[in-house]
Amino acid sequence: MNNMISSNDDFRYERKFHPTHIDTKEMNLLILLHSYGFVKVHPDRTVNNIYLDTQDFAAYFENIEGLSPRIKHRIRWYGDAFTKTIRPTLEVKRKFGLVGDKIRVPMGSFYFGKDITQEGVSNLLADTRDESGLCLLSKGLNCTLFNQYERSYYASIDGLYRITVDRNLSYSPFRKMRADFSFVKSDPNIIVELKYATGYERGADEITREFALRIEKISKYVQGIKVFSEHFVLK
């Protein structure tokens, strides 16, 4: 598979937290004071996603029902959403029970703009050289949601555990085959994710206990579709 790139953290666990009682500053402080010695490992950046799904929202309902295995398609890039984007990536996220992995396919650059359409995304996927067939598969899906947030990155001193903190989340639906930015919904709370490879559950338990946060089943895609449910035909 010529340009298909598997994630460095193949078959990892993800524990997610959606605290409503603490803000970004407090969460960052908790992480930096943690006994596992977390440090920042990457500058903060803006994450942009276009989610793809079938006409009957199969990926949405598979997540709601907790089906396994399941798969999610999205196009991701970083930085300002409304400028020329350099090499966005198609990401296919697969879930097998409690573990999952991610396959990435680099794409050509494109201008997102405020009038991004289903046709433009389909053309971008069609123009990508991809022997894996994932772009062809994704081309048959519909653009359903645009999502954006700011992300901070941390890793434990031993490098076995990673934490991301997402804030300033916003969502816009695709309506009439184009992104509709006249509808924007925001989530004032943060989403925290603890990520680690299989075999390191004991340390993850210790990290979670020290944070004293409740693990939650949360998906940004599901959240976004739910807040715009009146714009979609969900059966």
N, C-alpha and C positions, 0 to 999 in steps of 0.2 A: 504494500500500500504506500505509494510514492510519497504523498505529502500528508498522510494521516499521522498525527502525533498523539500518543497516549499521554495522559497526565503522569507526572513524576510520582504521584501518590496513588498508584493503582490500587483499587479495592481498599478504600479507606472508610473509616467511620466518620460520621458527622453528628455532633451533638449541638442542638440549636436552642437558644434562649431568647426570649422576647420580653425582657424586663420593662415594666411600666413605671417602676418606682425610682429608677436611677437614670441619670442623663449620660451623655457621652464622656464628659470630663470625669465623672465619678467612676464609670466603667474602666476608662483608661488607667485611672489611678489604682483600681483594684488589680488590674492585670500586672502593672509594673511592680506592685508590692507583693505579688504572689510568691509563695515559697519555691515554686518551680523556676523562678528566675526568668520570666518572660521579658524580652526586649523587642523593640521595633526593628523590623527587618526590611521594610520597604517604605518609601514615601507614600503618604496618603494620596489617593487618586479617585477620580470619578469613574464609576462603572456604568456602562450603558448596555442594555439588552433589548433585542427584539425577539419575542417568543413566538414560536411556530407551533401550530396544532392542527388537527384534522377538523373538518367541517362540523363534526359532532363533538368536538372538544374531548377526544379520547384521553389525551395526556392529563387534562384537568381532572376528569372523573377517575382515572386510574390512581392519581395521587390522593384524591378524596377518599377512595375506597381502600387505599393501602395495598394495591395489587403489586405482586412481584412475580417475575421481573417487570419493570416498567422503564420507559424511556422519555426523555424530554429534549427538545431541539431549541436552540437559541443562537442568535448571532450576537457576539459581544465585542465591544471595543472600549477604549479608555480615553478620557479627556473630554473636551467640549463636544457635545453631541451635534452641534449645528455648524460644524466646520468640516473641511475635507478630512476624512477618516483614513488613516494609514493602516492598511492590512487588518481589517476586522477578522474575526475568527468564527467559524461555525463550531459550536460546541454541542456534542451529543452526550448527555448525562444519563448514565444507566444505573439502575438501582436493583440490587439482588438481595432481597431481605433487608438486613440492617446495614449492609455494606454497599458501596457503589464505586464507580469509576467514571472517568470523563475522557472522551476522545475529541481531539481538536483538529480542525482542517483549516489552515490559513487561506484567506481569500484575498482578492484584489482590493485596492482602495476604492472608496466611493464617497460621493458627497451626500450626506444624510439630508440636510435641509429640513425645512418645516413641512414639505409637501411629499414626504417619502410615501411610496405606494407599494401595493402588493406586486405590481408588475415590475417595479424597479428592483425589489428584493429577489424576485424570481429570476430576473435577468442576471443579477449579481451571482446567484447560485449557479446558473447555467454557464456562466463565463469562467467559473473556477475550474482549473485542472484538478481533477480528483478521481484517482483510480479506485478509491474505496467505495464509491457509489453513494456516500452519505449526502453529498450535495444534491444529487439527483433525487434521492428519497425526500430530502427536505424541500426541494422545489415543488413537490406535490402537496405541501402543507400550506395553511393559511397563516398570514401574520395576524396575531390576535392582540398583542399587548406590547407597549413600550414601557420600559422601567429604567430608572436611574437612581443612583445613590452614591454617597461618599464612603470609601472603605479605608480602614486602618489595618495594618498587618503586624502580627507579633509571632514570635517563636520562643519556645522554652530554651533554656541554656544548653540542653543536651540535643536540641533539634528534633525531638521526637513528637512534639505537639505544636500545633499552630492554632492561632486564634485570629479571627477577623471580626471587626466591629463595623457594622454598616449603619449609617445615619442619613438623615435628610432623604428618605425614600419618597419617590413620586412615581405615579403610574398614569399612562394615557392609553386609551383603547384605539384599536384600528376599527374604523367605521367606513363603510362604503369603499373598502379596498385601499384606504389610506390612513395614516396616523392622524388622529384628531386631537390636536393640542388645545382645543377650546375646552376639553374635559381633562382636568388634572386633579388627581387625588393624592394626598400626602399622608404619610404615617409619621407622627411626631416621635414615636418610640424607636429604639435601636434594636437591631438584630445581631446577636453574638453567635459565632459558630466556632466550636472546638473540633479540630480535625486531626486525625491520627490514623496510623496504619493498624492493620489487624495484629493482635498479640500484645497490645499496649492498653488494654481496657482497665487494668488495675490503676495505672497512673491517671487515666482519664477520670476514674471514680474519685480519686483523691483531689484532683483539680476541681471537679464539679462541687464536691463537698465544701472545699475552702471558699469557693465563690458564693455558696449558699443560694444558688439560682435554680429554678425549676426547669428541667428539660422539657421542651415543647415541640410538638410536631407542627412545623410552620414552613410554608413555601411562599416565596415572594410571588411566584406565578399565580398560585391559588388565591393569595390575598388580592392581587390586582384584578383577577377575573371576578372575584366576589364583589368588590366594590363597584364594578361596572356591570353587574349581572343584568341590569335593566337594558343594557345595550346589546346583549348577546342572547341567542336562543339556546338556552341550556336545558337539555332534556334528560 
